[in-house]
Amino acid sequence: MKIKYFVIPFFIMLFLSCPEEPDLPKGTFWVRDFTTNSDYKIKADLLYTGKYCTIWAENGALTEAQAWDVANEYDNNIYPIMVETFGTNLNYSGRVESTMEYADVDGDGKLCILFLDIKDGYNGKTINSYIAGYFYAQHLMSGSSSNKSDMIFIDTYPGLKQEQAWDNIFITIAHEMQHLMNFVNSIGLNRRHSGYYGMDTWIDEGLSSAAEYIYYKEKKGASFNLNFNNRINDFNTNLGGKGKIHEGNNFFVWGNRGSVLDDYSTVYLFFQWLRIHSIKIDSDGTSIYNDIMKSKHGDYNAVTDAAQKINPEYKNWNILLRDWLAANYINNSSSIYGYKGEITLTILGSNNGISTLVDLYPGEGVYSSGAAAKPPNTGNINYERLTKNDGISNNGDILLTYNVNSNNLNGIDKGTTTSTSLPSASINADNQGRSLLGGSNGPYRIGAQEFLRYPDSSDVTLLKFFTEDAADEN
């Protein structure tokens, strides 16, 4: 069998910003240093070749037996679950390919999974959060610092040293695989957002949080615990009193308040809420994730289009946002204003004391008690009165103040709160701006996609490799 390769300029665009480099020697990879935002080379060993993956490791980080375990889990559990939930069919040069076939730029039919100590600044003392894994789109393209391979990167320190290390590693593989599939689908669907291929960060991370849930639920079966990744605990404790959820901070403007764990916990909840209320559409509710993944939109419209299957009114972002924010306070076990008993939340209110003004980014909302008359909606700031028993009610004594601006690139709007606030907490963060859980020593998994911008639509060229059989050579 003869291998040939060439660059296909999708959408007649050339990847001119980076010069072509010779292929790397086998076992040499470009990897990312997140402390300097630069790339460097490492050497790694191929430890196992599975049906759908190859397992590589730096500096003896994995044994061959461990590599076999990873390949076995990926081939038999992670891969089929991910393909079923997030895969689609894409037209490539007149023929239809699945998402992972489309992603197969090196032509081996396998995802490369590279284990290494990701340089993320983690030291277990002053910085207790670490990057558990990442996907970087540049490796699917030609140019400098490209491995020219469909691949993901998995951390070994402290990734292999923490409690439930292998559960977290497998969850991370599913999480990062969704990022890869999301980008590849965006290329195949010609889906752009703000000039970039890929979905808005909060949607991409929301689908990856859903991937964690789907994989782990399937793995654990009857013993599954929805609280497995601490996202709900993070929300209920406001990151141990060190987050900014009580200020309204959530996923919609990703990373805006320097507390990215807030973003992860709230996006996890939002995508679980979507799933739970989609169960009336299909048996497990997960088809809404595939609907979002197949959307031509890269912004909130991808979610509202899918969510209107739950309620036609959810085509309107304002109503969808309102009902989710209301659900977090009301937490009803049977209505849309809750999680059908699967999740129980503790709500923290605004920390503004008796102040009547609150700053809210798009998508954010806060709760305050002692509501009298509901203020009139003003600009992007809307109001609802809530009650535990009746949901949204004119008689409710809780005021929800929220920002319905669907443009998450915009800044702050001011809203009002009532004179009495719900309990709040103080704020603290490490010197990298990554919030830490109170009362614990970590480590805490975070993702890397917020640090890795997808290529601009003006310089995307996807690398595709093809194989010829012997008959074609004659």
C-alpha positions as a Markdown table, in Angstrom:
| # | Residue | x | y | z |
|---|---|---|---|---|
| 1 | Met | 0.0 | 0.0 | 0.0 |
| 2 | Lys | 1.4 | 3.4 | -1.0 |
| 3 | Ile | 0.8 | 6.5 | 1.0 |
| 4 | Lys | 0.5 | 9.9 | -0.7 |
| 5 | Tyr | -0.4 | 13.2 | 0.9 |
| 6 | Phe | -1.3 | 16.6 | -0.2 |
| 7 | Val | -3.0 | 19.7 | 1.1 |
| 8 | Ile | -6.6 | 20.4 | 0.2 |
| 9 | Pro | -7.4 | 24.2 | 0.4 |
| 10 | Phe | -10.9 | 24.1 | 1.9 |
| 11 | Phe | -13.1 | 27.0 | 0.8 |
| 12 | Ile | -10.2 | 28.2 | -1.4 |
| 13 | Met | -8.2 | 29.5 | 1.6 |
| 14 | Leu | -4.4 | 29.1 | 2.0 |
| 15 | Phe | -2.6 | 28.5 | 5.2 |
| 16 | Leu | 0.0 | 31.2 | 4.4 |
| 17 | Ser | 0.8 | 32.4 | 7.9 |
| 18 | Cys | 3.0 | 29.4 | 8.7 |
| 19 | Pro | 5.7 | 28.0 | 6.4 |
| 20 | Glu | 5.7 | 24.3 | 5.6 |
| 21 | Glu | 8.2 | 22.2 | 7.6 |
| 22 | Pro | 9.6 | 18.8 | 7.0 |
| 23 | Asp | 7.7 | 16.0 | 8.7 |
| 24 | Leu | 8.9 | 15.2 | 12.2 |
| 25 | Pro | 10.9 | 12.0 | 12.9 |
| 26 | Lys | 8.6 | 9.2 | 14.2 |
| 27 | Gly | 8.1 | 9.6 | 17.9 |
| 28 | Thr | 8.8 | 13.3 | 18.0 |
| 29 | Phe | 5.9 | 15.7 | 18.7 |
| 30 | Trp | 5.2 | 19.3 | 19.0 |
| 31 | Val | 3.5 | 20.1 | 22.3 |
| 32 | Arg | 2.3 | 23.3 | 24.1 |
| 33 | Asp | 3.9 | 25.0 | 27.0 |
| 34 | Phe | 1.0 | 26.9 | 28.6 |
| 35 | Thr | 3.2 | 28.9 | 31.0 |
| 36 | Thr | 4.9 | 30.6 | 28.0 |
| 37 | Asn | 2.2 | 30.1 | 25.3 |
| 38 | Ser | 4.8 | 28.5 | 23.0 |
| 39 | Asp | 5.4 | 25.2 | 21.4 |
| 40 | Tyr | 8.4 | 22.8 | 21.9 |
| 41 | Lys | 9.3 | 19.3 | 20.9 |
| 42 | Ile | 9.3 | 16.1 | 22.9 |
| 43 | Lys | 10.1 | 12.4 | 22.2 |
| 44 | Ala | 7.6 | 9.7 | 23.0 |
| 45 | Asp | 7.3 | 6.0 | 22.7 |
| 46 | Leu | 4.5 | 4.1 | 20.9 |
| 47 | Leu | 3.2 | 1.7 | 23.6 |
| 48 | Tyr | 0.1 | 0.3 | 22.0 |
| 49 | Thr | -1.9 | 0.3 | 18.8 |
| 50 | Gly | -5.6 | -0.3 | 19.2 |
| 51 | Lys | -8.4 | -0.5 | 16.7 |
| 52 | Tyr | -9.2 | 3.2 | 16.8 |
| 53 | Cys | -6.2 | 4.7 | 18.6 |
| 54 | Thr | -2.5 | 4.7 | 19.2 |
| 55 | Ile | -1.1 | 5.3 | 22.7 |
| 56 | Trp | 2.1 | 7.3 | 23.0 |
| 57 | Ala | 3.9 | 8.4 | 26.2 |
| 58 | Glu | 6.8 | 10.7 | 27.1 |
| 59 | Asn | 9.7 | 9.5 | 29.3 |
| 60 | Gly | 8.2 | 6.2 | 30.4 |
| 61 | Ala | 5.1 | 7.9 | 31.9 |
| 62 | Leu | 3.0 | 4.9 | 31.1 |
| 63 | Thr | 3.6 | 1.1 | 31.1 |
| 64 | Glu | 2.6 | -1.1 | 28.2 |
| 65 | Ala | -0.1 | -2.6 | 30.4 |
| 66 | Gln | -1.5 | 0.8 | 31.2 |
| 67 | Ala | -1.4 | 1.8 | 27.5 |
| 68 | Trp | -3.4 | -1.4 | 26.7 |
| 69 | Asp | -5.9 | -0.4 | 29.3 |
| 70 | Val | -6.3 | 3.1 | 27.7 |
| 71 | Ala | -6.7 | 1.6 | 24.2 |
| 72 | Asn | -9.2 | -1.0 | 25.4 |
| 73 | Glu | -11.3 | 1.7 | 27.1 |
| 74 | Tyr | -11.1 | 4.0 | 24.2 |
| 75 | Asp | -11.9 | 1.4 | 21.5 |
| 76 | Asn | -14.7 | -0.4 | 23.4 |
| 77 | Asn | -16.4 | 2.4 | 25.3 |
| 78 | Ile | -15.3 | 6.0 | 24.7 |
| 79 | Tyr | -15.1 | 5.8 | 20.9 |
| 80 | Pro | -18.6 | 4.3 | 20.2 |
| 81 | Ile | -20.3 | 6.5 | 22.8 |
| 82 | Met | -18.7 | 9.7 | 21.3 |
| 83 | Val | -19.4 | 8.7 | 17.7 |
| 84 | Glu | -23.0 | 7.9 | 18.5 |
| 85 | Thr | -23.7 | 11.1 | 20.5 |
| 86 | Phe | -21.6 | 13.7 | 18.7 |
| 87 | Gly | -20.8 | 12.3 | 15.3 |
| 88 | Thr | -22.3 | 13.3 | 12.0 |
| 89 | Asn | -21.8 | 12.6 | 8.3 |
| 90 | Leu | -19.8 | 15.2 | 6.3 |
| 91 | Asn | -19.4 | 15.5 | 2.6 |
| 92 | Tyr | -15.8 | 15.4 | 1.6 |
| 93 | Ser | -14.8 | 15.7 | -2.1 |
| 94 | Gly | -18.1 | 14.2 | -3.2 |
| 95 | Arg | -18.1 | 11.3 | -0.7 |
| 96 | Val | -19.6 | 11.1 | 2.7 |
| 97 | Glu | -17.3 | 10.6 | 5.7 |
| 98 | Ser | -18.1 | 10.3 | 9.4 |
| 99 | Thr | -16.7 | 12.9 | 11.8 |
| 100 | Met | -13.7 | 10.8 | 12.9 |
| 101 | Glu | -13.0 | 9.7 | 9.3 |
| 102 | Tyr | -13.0 | 13.3 | 8.3 |
| 103 | Ala | -10.6 | 14.1 | 11.1 |
| 104 | Asp | -8.2 | 11.3 | 10.0 |
| 105 | Val | -5.6 | 13.6 | 8.5 |
| 106 | Asp | -2.7 | 11.1 | 8.8 |
| 107 | Gly | -4.7 | 8.3 | 7.2 |
| 108 | Asp | -4.1 | 5.6 | 9.8 |
| 109 | Gly | -7.7 | 5.4 | 10.9 |
| 110 | Lys | -6.7 | 6.0 | 14.6 |
| 111 | Leu | -6.7 | 8.9 | 17.1 |
| 112 | Cys | -3.3 | 9.6 | 18.5 |
| 113 | Ile | -3.4 | 9.9 | 22.3 |
| 114 | Leu | -0.2 | 11.4 | 23.7 |
| 115 | Phe | 0.5 | 11.2 | 27.5 |
| 116 | Leu | 2.9 | 13.8 | 28.8 |
| 117 | Asp | 3.5 | 16.2 | 31.7 |
| 118 | Ile | 1.7 | 19.2 | 30.3 |
| 119 | Lys | 3.5 | 22.4 | 31.3 |
| 120 | Asp | 0.7 | 24.3 | 33.0 |
| 121 | Gly | 2.4 | 25.9 | 36.1 |
| 122 | Tyr | 1.0 | 23.3 | 38.5 |
| 123 | Asn | 3.2 | 22.9 | 41.6 |
| 124 | Gly | 0.8 | 21.6 | 44.2 |
| 125 | Lys | 1.4 | 24.6 | 46.4 |
| 126 | Thr | 0.7 | 28.1 | 45.1 |
| 127 | Ile | -1.0 | 26.7 | 41.9 |
| 128 | Asn | -3.2 | 23.7 | 42.5 |
| 129 | Ser | -5.2 | 23.7 | 39.3 |
| 130 | Tyr | -3.8 | 21.9 | 36.3 |
| 131 | Ile | -4.6 | 21.3 | 32.6 |
| 132 | Ala | -5.8 | 17.7 | 32.4 |
| 133 | Gly | -5.7 | 17.5 | 28.6 |
| 134 | Tyr | -6.1 | 19.5 | 25.4 |
| 135 | Phe | -6.9 | 19.4 | 21.7 |
| 136 | Tyr | -5.1 | 21.8 | 19.4 |
| 137 | Ala | -6.5 | 22.3 | 15.9 |
| 138 | Gln | -3.2 | 23.3 | 14.4 |
| 139 | His | -2.2 | 19.6 | 14.4 |
| 140 | Leu | -4.9 | 19.0 | 11.8 |
| 141 | Met | -3.3 | 21.5 | 9.4 |
| 142 | Ser | -0.1 | 22.1 | 7.6 |
| 143 | Gly | 2.4 | 24.6 | 8.8 |
| 144 | Ser | 5.0 | 25.1 | 11.6 |
| 145 | Ser | 4.5 | 23.3 | 14.9 |
| 146 | Ser | 2.0 | 20.9 | 13.4 |
| 147 | Asn | 2.1 | 17.2 | 14.1 |
| 148 | Lys | -0.1 | 16.6 | 11.0 |
| 149 | Ser | -2.2 | 14.2 | 13.0 |
| 150 | Asp | -5.6 | 13.9 | 14.6 |
| 151 | Met | -4.6 | 13.8 | 18.3 |
| 152 | Ile | -5.3 | 14.8 | 21.8 |
| 153 | Phe | -2.9 | 15.4 | 24.7 |
| 154 | Ile | -3.4 | 13.9 | 28.3 |
| 155 | Asp | -1.6 | 15.1 | 31.4 |
| 156 | Thr | 0.5 | 12.7 | 33.5 |
| 157 | Tyr | 1.5 | 15.0 | 36.4 |
| 158 | Pro | -0.5 | 15.4 | 38.5 |
| 159 | Gly | -3.0 | 13.6 | 36.2 |
| 160 | Leu | -1.7 | 10.1 | 37.1 |
| 161 | Lys | -1.1 | 10.9 | 40.8 |
| 162 | Gln | -4.6 | 12.1 | 41.9 |
| 163 | Glu | -7.4 | 10.1 | 43.4 |
| 164 | Gln | -9.5 | 8.3 | 40.9 |
| 165 | Ala | -6.8 | 9.1 | 38.3 |
| 166 | Trp | -7.9 | 6.7 | 35.6 |
| 167 | Asp | -11.6 | 7.7 | 35.8 |
| 168 | Asn | -10.5 | 11.3 | 35.4 |
| 169 | Ile | -8.2 | 10.4 | 32.5 |
| 170 | Phe | -10.9 | 8.6 | 30.6 |
| 171 | Ile | -13.3 | 11.4 | 31.3 |
| 172 | Thr | -10.7 | 13.8 | 30.0 |
| 173 | Ile | -10.2 | 11.8 | 26.8 |
| 174 | Ala | -14.0 | 12.0 | 26.1 |
| 175 | His | -13.9 | 15.7 | 26.9 |
| 176 | Glu | -11.1 | 16.5 | 24.5 |
| 177 | Met | -12.4 | 14.2 | 21.8 |
| 178 | Gln | -15.6 | 16.3 | 21.7 |
| 179 | His | -13.4 | 19.4 | 21.1 |
| 180 | Leu | -11.8 | 17.7 | 18.2 |
| 181 | Met | -15.1 | 16.5 | 16.8 |
| 182 | Asn | -16.6 | 19.9 | 17.3 |
| 183 | Phe | -13.8 | 21.6 | 15.3 |
| 184 | Val | -13.9 | 19.0 | 12.5 |
| 185 | Asn | -17.7 | 19.2 | 12.2 |
| 186 | Ser | -17.3 | 23.0 | 12.0 |
| 187 | Ile | -15.0 | 22.7 | 9.0 |
| 188 | Gly | -17.2 | 20.1 | 7.4 |
| 189 | Leu | -20.4 | 22.2 | 8.0 |
| 190 | Asn | -18.6 | 25.5 | 7.1 |
| 191 | Arg | -19.6 | 26.7 | 10.6 |
| 192 | Arg | -18.0 | 29.9 | 11.8 |
| 193 | His | -18.4 | 32.0 | 14.8 |
| 194 | Ser | -16.9 | 35.5 | 15.1 |
| 195 | Gly | -14.6 | 34.7 | 12.2 |
| 196 | Tyr | -13.4 | 31.4 | 13.7 |
| 197 | Tyr | -14.2 | 27.8 | 12.9 |
| 198 | Gly | -15.8 | 26.2 | 15.9 |
| 199 | Met | -18.6 | 27.0 | 18.3 |
| 200 | Asp | -18.6 | 29.7 | 21.0 |
| 201 | Thr | -16.5 | 28.6 | 23.9 |
| 202 | Trp | -19.4 | 28.0 | 26.3 |
| 203 | Ile | -21.2 | 25.7 | 23.8 |
| 204 | Asp | -18.0 | 23.8 | 23.0 |
| 205 | Glu | -17.3 | 23.4 | 26.7 |
| 206 | Gly | -20.9 | 22.6 | 27.4 |
| 207 | Leu | -20.9 | 19.7 | 24.9 |
| 208 | Ser | -17.6 | 18.5 | 26.4 |
| 209 | Ser | -19.1 | 18.5 | 29.9 |
| 210 | Ala | -22.0 | 16.5 | 28.4 |
| 211 | Ala | -19.4 | 14.1 | 26.9 |
| 212 | Glu | -18.0 | 13.6 | 30.4 |
| 213 | Tyr | -21.5 | 12.8 | 31.8 |
| 214 | Ile | -22.5 | 10.4 | 29.0 |
| 215 | Tyr | -19.3 | 8.4 | 29.1 |
| 216 | Tyr | -19.1 | 8.2 | 32.9 |
| 217 | Lys | -22.8 | 7.3 | 33.2 |
| 218 | Glu | -22.4 | 4.5 | 30.7 |
| 219 | Lys | -19.3 | 3.2 | 32.5 |
| 220 | Lys | -20.7 | 3.3 | 36.0 |
| 221 | Gly | -24.3 | 2.2 | 35.2 |
| 222 | Ala | -26.4 | 1.8 | 38.3 |
| 223 | Ser | -23.6 | 3.1 | 40.5 |
| 224 | Phe | -23.4 | 6.4 | 38.6 |
| 225 | Asn | -23.2 | 9.5 | 40.7 |
| 226 | Leu | -24.2 | 12.7 | 38.9 |
| 227 | Asn | -21.9 | 14.6 | 41.3 |
| 228 | Phe | -18.8 | 12.7 | 40.1 |
| 229 | Asn | -16.8 | 15.6 | 38.9 |
| 230 | Asn | -17.6 | 18.1 | 41.7 |
| 231 | Arg | -19.2 | 20.5 | 39.3 |
| 232 | Ile | -22.4 | 20.5 | 41.3 |
| 233 | Asn | -20.5 | 20.8 | 44.6 |
| 234 | Asp | -18.6 | 23.7 | 43.1 |
| 235 | Phe | -21.9 | 25.5 | 42.4 |
| 236 | Asn | -23.5 | 24.7 | 45.7 |
| 237 | Thr | -20.5 | 25.9 | 47.7 |
| 238 | Asn | -19.6 | 28.8 | 45.4 |
| 239 | Leu | -16.2 | 27.0 | 45.0 |
| 240 | Gly | -15.8 | 26.7 | 48.7 |
| 241 | Gly | -16.6 | 30.4 | 49.2 |
| 242 | Lys | -14.0 | 31.5 | 46.7 |
| 243 | Gly | -16.0 | 31.7 | 43.5 |
| 244 | Lys | -18.0 | 34.5 | 41.9 |
| 245 | Ile | -21.2 | 32.5 | 41.2 |
| 246 | His | -23.0 | 34.7 | 43.8 |
| 247 | Glu | -22.2 | 37.7 | 41.6 |
| 248 | Gly | -24.0 | 36.0 | 38.7 |
| 249 | Asn | -20.8 | 34.7 | 37.1 |
| 250 | Asn | -21.6 | 31.9 | 34.7 |
| 251 | Phe | -20.5 | 30.3 | 31.4 |
| 252 | Phe | -22.0 | 32.7 | 28.8 |
| 253 | Val | -19.1 | 35.1 | 28.8 |
| 254 | Trp | -16.4 | 32.6 | 29.3 |
| 255 | Gly | -13.5 | 33.5 | 31.6 |
| 256 | Asn | -14.7 | 37.1 | 32.1 |
| 257 | Arg | -14.4 | 37.3 | 35.9 |
| 258 | Gly | -11.1 | 35.3 | 36.3 |
| 259 | Ser | -12.9 | 32.3 | 37.8 |
| 260 | Val | -13.0 | 29.6 | 35.2 |
| 261 | Leu | -14.2 | 26.9 | 37.6 |
| 262 | Asp | -17.4 | 28.9 | 37.9 |
| 263 | Asp | -17.8 | 28.6 | 34.1 |
| 264 | Tyr | -17.3 | 24.9 | 34.2 |
| 265 | Ser | -19.8 | 24.2 | 37.0 |
| 266 | Thr | -22.5 | 26.4 | 35.5 |
| 267 | Val | -22.2 | 25.2 | 31.9 |
| 268 | Tyr | -22.3 | 21.6 | 33.2 |
| 269 | Leu | -25.6 | 22.4 | 35.0 |
| 270 | Phe | -27.1 | 24.2 | 32.0 |
| 271 | Phe | -26.3 | 21.3 | 29.6 |
| 272 | Gln | -27.7 | 18.8 | 32.2 |
| 273 | Trp | -30.9 | 20.9 | 32.5 |
| 274 | Leu | -31.2 | 20.7 | 28.7 |
| 275 | Arg | -30.7 | 16.9 | 28.7 |
| 276 | Ile | -33.1 | 16.3 | 31.6 |
| 277 | His | -35.9 | 18.2 | 29.9 |
| 278 | Ser | -35.3 | 16.5 | 26.6 |
| 279 | Ile | -36.1 | 13.1 | 28.0 |
| 280 | Lys | -39.6 | 13.5 | 26.8 |
| 281 | Ile | -38.2 | 13.7 | 23.2 |
| 282 | Asp | -35.9 | 10.6 | 23.4 |
| 283 | Ser | -35.3 | 8.0 | 26.1 |
| 284 | Asp | -32.1 | 9.5 | 27.6 |
| 285 | Gly | -32.4 | 13.1 | 26.4 |
| 286 | Thr | -29.0 | 13.2 | 24.8 |
| 287 | Ser | -30.2 | 13.7 | 21.2 |
| 288 | Ile | -30.3 | 17.5 | 22.0 |
| 289 | Tyr | -26.5 | 17.4 | 22.0 |
| 290 | Asn | -26.3 | 15.9 | 18.6 |
| 291 | Asp | -28.8 | 18.5 | 17.3 |
| 292 | Ile | -26.6 | 21.3 | 18.7 |
| 293 | Met | -23.5 | 19.7 | 17.2 |
| 294 | Lys | -25.1 | 19.5 | 13.7 |
| 295 | Ser | -26.1 | 23.2 | 13.7 |
| 296 | Lys | -24.8 | 25.6 | 11.1 |
| 297 | His | -24.7 | 28.2 | 13.9 |
| 298 | Gly | -21.7 | 28.7 | 16.2 |
| 299 | Asp | -23.4 | 30.9 | 18.7 |
| 300 | Tyr | -26.4 | 30.7 | 21.1 |
| 301 | Asn | -28.7 | 30.0 | 18.1 |
| 302 | Ala | -27.4 | 26.5 | 17.9 |
| 303 | Val | -28.8 | 25.9 | 21.4 |
| 304 | Thr | -32.1 | 27.8 | 21.0 |
| 305 | Asp | -32.8 | 25.9 | 17.7 |
| 306 | Ala | -32.3 | 22.6 | 19.5 |
| 307 | Ala | -34.0 | 23.6 | 22.7 |
| 308 | Gln | -37.3 | 24.6 | 21.0 |
| 309 | Lys | -38.0 | 20.9 | 20.8 |
| 310 | Ile | -38.4 | 21.1 | 24.6 |
| 311 | Asn | -40.6 | 24.2 | 24.4 |
| 312 | Pro | -41.2 | 26.2 | 21.2 |
| 313 | Glu | -40.7 | 29.4 | 23.2 |
| 314 | Tyr | -37.1 | 28.4 | 23.8 |
| 315 | Lys | -36.3 | 29.7 | 20.3 |
| 316 | Asn | -36.1 | 33.0 | 22.2 |
| 317 | Trp | -32.8 | 33.2 | 24.1 |
| 318 | Asn | -34.4 | 35.5 | 26.7 |
| 319 | Ile | -37.0 | 32.9 | 27.7 |
| 320 | Leu | -34.5 | 30.0 | 27.7 |
| 321 | Leu | -32.1 | 31.9 | 29.9 |
| 322 | Arg | -34.9 | 33.0 | 32.2 |
| 323 | Asp | -36.2 | 29.5 | 32.8 |
| 324 | Trp | -32.8 | 28.0 | 33.5 |
| 325 | Leu | -31.9 | 30.8 | 36.0 |
| 326 | Ala | -35.4 | 30.4 | 37.6 |
| 327 | Ala | -34.9 | 26.6 | 37.8 |
| 328 | Asn | -31.6 | 27.0 | 39.7 |
| 329 | Tyr | -33.5 | 28.8 | 42.5 |
| 330 | Ile | -36.9 | 27.1 | 42.4 |
| 331 | Asn | -35.4 | 23.6 | 42.0 |
| 332 | Asn | -38.7 | 22.0 | 41.5 |
| 333 | Ser | -38.6 | 18.2 | 41.1 |
| 334 | Ser | -41.3 | 17.9 | 38.5 |
| 335 | Ser | -41.5 | 21.1 | 36.4 |
| 336 | Ile | -39.2 | 22.9 | 34.0 |
| 337 | Tyr | -38.1 | 25.0 | 37.0 |
| 338 | Gly | -35.7 | 22.3 | 38.3 |
| 339 | Tyr | -33.8 | 19.2 | 37.5 |
| 340 | Lys | -36.5 | 16.5 | 38.0 |
| 341 | Gly | -34.9 | 15.4 | 41.2 |
| 342 | Glu | -31.6 | 14.5 | 39.6 |
| 343 | Ile | -29.8 | 17.6 | 40.9 |
| 344 | Thr | -30.3 | 19.6 | 44.1 |
| 345 | Leu | -28.9 | 23.1 | 44.3 |
| 346 | Thr | -28.1 | 25.6 | 47.0 |
| 347 | Ile | -28.5 | 29.1 | 45.7 |
| 348 | Leu | -26.2 | 32.0 | 46.7 |
| 349 | Gly | -27.5 | 35.5 | 46.2 |
| 350 | Ser | -25.9 | 38.8 | 45.2 |
| 351 | Asn | -23.2 | 40.0 | 47.6 |
| 352 | Asn | -24.3 | 43.6 | 47.2 |
| 353 | Gly | -25.8 | 43.9 | 50.7 |
| 354 | Ile | -28.4 | 46.7 | 50.7 |
| 355 | Ser | -27.0 | 48.2 | 47.5 |
| 356 | Thr | -29.6 | 48.6 | 44.8 |
| 357 | Leu | -27.3 | 48.3 | 41.8 |
| 358 | Val | -25.6 | 45.2 | 40.4 |
| 359 | Asp | -23.2 | 44.8 | 37.4 |
| 360 | Leu | -24.1 | 41.9 | 35.1 |
| 361 | Tyr | -22.4 | 40.6 | 32.0 |
| 362 | Pro | -24.6 | 39.1 | 29.3 |
| 363 | Gly | -26.3 | 35.9 | 30.4 |
| 364 | Glu | -25.7 | 36.5 | 34.1 |
| 365 | Gly | -28.4 | 36.7 | 36.8 |
| 366 | Val | -28.6 | 37.2 | 40.6 |
| 367 | Tyr | -31.3 | 36.6 | 43.2 |
| 368 | Ser | -32.3 | 38.9 | 46.0 |
| 369 | Ser | -35.0 | 38.4 | 48.6 |
| 370 | Gly | -37.8 | 40.7 | 49.9 |
| 371 | Ala | -39.1 | 41.5 | 46.4 |
| 372 | Ala | -41.8 | 44.1 | 46.3 |
| 373 | Ala | -43.0 | 45.4 | 42.9 |
| 374 | Lys | -41.1 | 44.0 | 40.0 |
| 375 | Pro | -39.0 | 46.7 | 38.3 |
| 376 | Pro | -39.7 | 47.4 | 34.7 |
| 377 | Asn | -37.4 | 45.7 | 32.2 |
| 378 | Thr | -34.8 | 48.3 | 31.0 |
| 379 | Gly | -32.6 | 47.6 | 28.0 |
| 380 | Asn | -30.8 | 44.3 | 28.4 |
| 381 | Ile | -31.8 | 43.9 | 32.1 |
| 382 | Asn | -35.0 | 41.9 | 32.8 |
| 383 | Tyr | -36.7 | 41.0 | 36.0 |
| 384 | Glu | -38.9 | 38.2 | 37.3 |
| 385 | Arg | -40.3 | 37.4 | 40.8 |
| 386 | Leu | -39.9 | 33.8 | 41.9 |
| 387 | Thr | -41.4 | 31.6 | 44.6 |
| 388 | Lys | -40.4 | 28.1 | 45.6 |
| 389 | Asn | -44.0 | 26.8 | 45.3 |
| 390 | Asp | -45.3 | 28.6 | 42.2 |
| 391 | Gly | -42.3 | 29.1 | 40.0 |
| 392 | Ile | -42.4 | 32.5 | 38.2 |
| 393 | Ser | -45.1 | 34.4 | 40.1 |
| 394 | Asn | -46.2 | 38.0 | 40.6 |
| 395 | Asn | -46.4 | 37.1 | 44.3 |
| 396 | Gly | -42.9 | 35.8 | 44.5 |
| 397 | Asp | -40.6 | 37.2 | 47.2 |
| 398 | Ile | -37.4 | 36.5 | 45.3 |
| 399 | Leu | -36.3 | 38.9 | 42.6 |
| 400 | Leu | -34.3 | 37.5 | 39.7 |
| 401 | Thr | -32.3 | 40.2 | 38.0 |
| 402 | Tyr | -30.7 | 39.1 | 34.7 |
| 403 | Asn | -29.0 | 40.3 | 31.6 |
| 404 | Val | -30.6 | 39.0 | 28.3 |
| 405 | Asn | -28.1 | 40.4 | 26.0 |
| 406 | Ser | -27.3 | 37.6 | 23.5 |
| 407 | Asn | -24.1 | 39.2 | 22.3 |
| 408 | Asn | -21.6 | 37.8 | 24.8 |
| 409 | Leu | -18.9 | 40.1 | 23.4 |
| 410 | Asn | -20.6 | 43.1 | 25.0 |
| 411 | Gly | -19.8 | 44.5 | 28.4 |
| 412 | Ile | -21.6 | 45.1 | 31.7 |
| 413 | Asp | -25.2 | 46.4 | 32.1 |
| 414 | Lys | -26.5 | 47.6 | 35.5 |
| 415 | Gly | -29.6 | 46.2 | 37.1 |
| 416 | Thr | -31.2 | 46.6 | 40.5 |
| 417 | Thr | -31.7 | 44.3 | 43.4 |
| 418 | Thr | -33.9 | 44.4 | 46.3 |
| 419 | Ser | -32.9 | 45.6 | 49.7 |
| 420 | Thr | -32.2 | 42.2 | 51.2 |
| 421 | Ser | -29.7 | 39.8 | 49.6 |
| 422 | Leu | -29.4 | 36.0 | 49.9 |
| 423 | Pro | -26.2 | 34.6 | 51.5 |
| 424 | Ser | -23.0 | 35.5 | 49.7 |
| 425 | Ala | -19.3 | 34.5 | 50.0 |
| 426 | Ser | -15.9 | 36.1 | 49.8 |
| 427 | Ile | -13.7 | 35.8 | 46.7 |
| 428 | Asn | -10.2 | 34.5 | 46.3 |
| 429 | Ala | -8.1 | 33.2 | 43.5 |
| 430 | Asp | -4.6 | 31.9 | 42.8 |
| 431 | Asn | -2.0 | 34.1 | 41.1 |
| 432 | Gln | -3.0 | 32.7 | 37.7 |
| 433 | Gly | -6.6 | 33.8 | 38.1 |
| 434 | Arg | -7.8 | 30.2 | 38.5 |
| 435 | Ser | -10.2 | 29.9 | 41.3 |
| 436 | Leu | -9.6 | 27.3 | 44.0 |
| 437 | Leu | -11.9 | 25.2 | 46.1 |
| 438 | Gly | -11.9 | 26.2 | 49.8 |
| 439 | Gly | -10.9 | 23.7 | 52.4 |
| 440 | Ser | -9.1 | 21.4 | 50.0 |
| 441 | Asn | -5.7 | 21.1 | 48.6 |
| 442 | Gly | -6.5 | 20.1 | 45.0 |
| 443 | Pro | -5.5 | 19.3 | 42.4 |
| 444 | Tyr | -8.4 | 20.7 | 40.2 |
| 445 | Arg | -8.9 | 19.8 | 36.6 |
| 446 | Ile | -9.3 | 22.6 | 34.2 |
| 447 | Gly | -9.5 | 22.6 | 30.4 |
| 448 | Ala | -7.2 | 24.3 | 27.9 |
| 449 | Gln | -9.5 | 25.3 | 25.1 |
| 450 | Glu | -9.9 | 28.9 | 26.5 |
| 451 | Phe | -6.2 | 29.2 | 26.0 |
| 452 | Leu | -6.2 | 27.8 | 22.4 |
| 453 | Arg | -7.9 | 29.9 | 19.8 |
| 454 | Tyr | -9.0 | 28.1 | 16.7 |
| 455 | Pro | -7.5 | 29.4 | 13.4 |
| 456 | Asp | -9.1 | 32.4 | 11.8 |
| 457 | Ser | -11.3 | 31.6 | 8.8 |
| 458 | Ser | -8.8 | 33.5 | 6.6 |
| 459 | Asp | -6.0 | 31.1 | 7.2 |
| 460 | Val | -7.5 | 27.6 | 7.5 |
| 461 | Thr | -6.2 | 24.8 | 5.4 |
| 462 | Leu | -7.1 | 21.3 | 6.6 |
| 463 | Leu | -4.5 | 18.6 | 5.9 |
| 464 | Lys | -5.9 | 15.4 | 4.4 |
| 465 | Phe | -4.0 | 12.2 | 3.6 |
| 466 | Phe | -5.2 | 9.5 | 1.3 |
| 467 | Thr | -4.2 | 5.9 | 0.8 |
| 468 | Glu | -4.0 | 4.0 | -2.5 |
| 469 | Asp | -4.3 | 0.3 | -2.8 |
| 470 | Ala | -1.9 | -1.7 | -5.0 |
| 471 | Ala | -4.3 | -1.8 | -7.9 |
| 472 | Asp | -4.2 | 2.0 | -8.1 |
| 473 | Glu | -0.5 | 2.0 | -8.3 |
| 474 | Asn | -0.4 | 0.1 | -11.6 |
